[in-house]
């Protein structure tokens, strides 16, 4: 049995939280966070690419729904599906153990940096025609996270303006 994503996040935090705090102290928060965001973004983008290739699924709702269940394993997330179609997967996270964990550490900003920003990089790995919109997160104090994955019709209009 493989270790769940929430347990991986807790283990990684033991090393990453002190490392990121040291980088912030040495380089300044803006520069350190940019370095962390880029490094983790590249990693998670690769995870998204690998997942999408392995799934070999053209139905966005099925593919992203499957990926999301991986992150929700071991009661890590409680969520409500709003829309699930061939070209969309929309859901609201109502409870997030990732946010609970980082808030208990007193580090919700680092939780957002290391966990929540990975969502967009992973979505980028799904391909240029898949777009994620999210306006709020529990990690940043909202009562829910609003994930909206969509397949965009014209790729040339999708990511260039972001």
C-alpha positions in Angstrom: 0.0 0.0 0.0 1.4 3.4 -1.0 1.5 6.3 1.4 -1.3 8.9 0.9 -0.6 12.4 -0.4 -1.6 14.0 2.9 1.0 11.8 4.8 3.6 12.6 2.2 2.9 16.3 2.7 3.3 16.0 6.5 6.6 14.1 6.1 7.9 16.6 3.5 6.9 19.6 5.8 9.4 18.4 8.4 12.2 19.3 6.0 10.6 21.9 3.8 9.2 24.3 6.4 12.6 24.9 8.1 14.3 25.0 4.7 11.9 27.6 3.3 12.1 29.7 6.4 15.9 29.7 6.2 15.7 30.7 2.6 13.3 33.5 3.4 15.6 34.8 6.2 18.6 34.7 3.9 17.2 35.8 0.6 14.0 37.7 1.6 10.5 36.3 1.4 9.7 37.4 -2.1 12.8 35.9 -3.7 12.8 32.7 -1.6 9.1 32.1 -2.4 9.7 32.6 -6.1 12.5 30.0 -6.0 10.3 27.5 -4.1 7.3 28.2 -6.4 9.5 27.6 -9.5 11.1 24.4 -8.1 7.9 22.9 -6.9 6.0 24.1 -10.0 8.4 22.2 -12.3 8.0 19.1 -10.1 4.2 19.2 -10.0 3.9 20.1 -13.7 5.8 16.9 -14.4 3.5 15.0 -12.1 0.5 16.4 -14.1 2.1 15.4 -17.4 2.8 11.8 -16.2 -0.7 11.4 -14.8 -2.4 12.6 -18.0 -0.3 10.3 -20.2 -0.9 7.3 -17.9 -4.6 7.9 -17.7 -4.9 8.3 -21.5 -8.4 9.7 -21.0 -10.0 12.4 -23.1 -12.9 12.9 -20.6 -11.7 15.8 -18.4 -14.3 15.1 -15.7 -13.3 11.5 -15.3 -9.5 12.1 -15.5 -9.4 15.1 -13.1 -11.9 13.5 -10.8 -9.6 10.4 -10.6 -6.6 12.6 -9.9 -8.5 14.5 -7.2 -9.5 11.4 -5.4 -5.8 10.6 -5.0 -5.3 13.9 -3.1 -8.5 13.3 -1.0 -7.4 9.8 0.1 -7.3 9.0 3.8 -10.0 11.6 4.6 -7.7 14.4 3.5 -10.4 16.4 1.8 -14.2 16.7 2.0 -15.7 18.0 -1.2 -18.8 18.5 -3.3 -18.8 18.0 -7.0 -20.5 20.9 -8.8 -20.1 19.8 -12.4 -18.5 16.7 -14.0 -18.6 16.5 -17.8 -16.3 15.6 -20.7 -15.0 19.2 -20.7 -15.3 20.3 -17.1 -14.7 19.2 -13.5 -15.8 21.7 -10.9 -15.9 21.1 -7.1 -15.7 22.9 -3.8 -13.5 21.6 -1.0 -15.4 22.0 2.3 -12.7 20.6 4.6 -9.0 20.3 4.0 -6.6 18.4 6.2 -3.7 20.0 4.4 -4.9 23.4 5.7 -5.6 22.0 9.1 -2.1 20.6 9.3 -0.3 23.8 8.2 -2.5 26.0 10.5 -1.6 23.7 13.4 2.0 24.3 12.6 1.3 28.1 12.6 2.4 28.2 8.9 -0.6 28.6 6.7 1.3 30.9 4.3 3.9 28.2 3.8 1.1 25.7 3.3 -0.3 27.8 0.6 3.1 28.2 -1.0 3.9 24.5 -0.9 0.5 22.8 -1.3 -2.0 25.1 -2.9 0.2 26.7 -5.6 1.0 23.2 -6.8 -2.6 22.8 -8.1 -2.0 25.2 -11.0 1.3 23.6 -12.0 -0.3 20.2 -12.0 -3.1 21.5 -14.2 -0.5 23.0 -16.5 0.9 19.5 -16.8 -2.5 18.2 -18.0 -2.0 20.1 -21.2 -2.4 23.5 -22.8 -6.2 23.0 -23.4 -6.9 22.5 -19.6 -7.4 25.5 -17.4 -7.9 25.7 -13.7 -9.6 28.7 -12.0 -9.7 29.0 -8.3 -10.6 32.2 -6.4 -10.2 31.2 -2.8 -8.7 28.6 -0.5 -9.3 27.3 3.0 -5.5 27.7 3.5 -5.9 31.4 3.1 -8.9 31.7 5.4 -11.9 31.1 3.1 -14.7 28.7 4.1 -14.0 26.5 1.0 -11.8 26.2 -2.0 -13.4 26.5 -5.4 -11.8 24.4 -8.1 -13.0 24.9 -11.7 -11.2 22.8 -14.3 -12.3 23.5 -17.9 -11.2 22.4 -21.4 -10.7 25.6 -23.4 -11.7 25.5 -27.1 -8.9 27.7 -28.5 -5.6 26.9 -26.9 -4.0 30.0 -28.4 -6.3 32.2 -26.2 -5.9 30.1 -23.0 -2.6 30.3 -21.3 -0.8 33.2 -23.1 -2.7 35.9 -21.3 -2.3 34.4 -17.8 
